Amino acid sequence: MKIIAKTIRKAYNHWSPNPLIRCYHYAAAFDGNKMIAFAQNNPIKMSRKAHRIGQQFNIPTYVEYSYPHAESHLVSKLLDMYNSIDPNWSICVLRINRKGLILGSKPCDNCQKILDALDLKNIIYSNDDGTFDCSTQTIKIDLPLLQEV
């Protein structure tokens, strides 16, 4: 799927290994095949937007510990840009560790609560084995071929 390749390419362009951060999560929103927003987590800096999302979706953990997750940060950006979220948009989430490997990135319970509240159904996320899961199928991506896309 093109949206997976686009998300991987954009994530690696933003990826910057840091010895204090064991992995980075990235999320991208798509309208069809067009990327309309991109976000990443920040486990070392609190954010007012994460706090606001916690209040808006009644997630006490995000209110008390306002570190943005990639998915909640993406939702915040989309709401800032569009004031609403189209349930037909696709969300692609992946995690890259310090070594540059793609790992599992299934949304946590709190992020899933936000995605469910927005009625977003087409959520694609990476697995530890190099596949990506979405609501309808498991997709195998040949990572070396992504450089050609």
Salt bridges, closest charged atoms under 4 A:
ASP80 OD2 - LYS49 NZ 2.91
ASP80 OD1 - ARG52 NH2 3.33
ASP119 OD1 - LYS121 NZ 2.94
ASP128 OD1 - ARG95 NH2 3.80
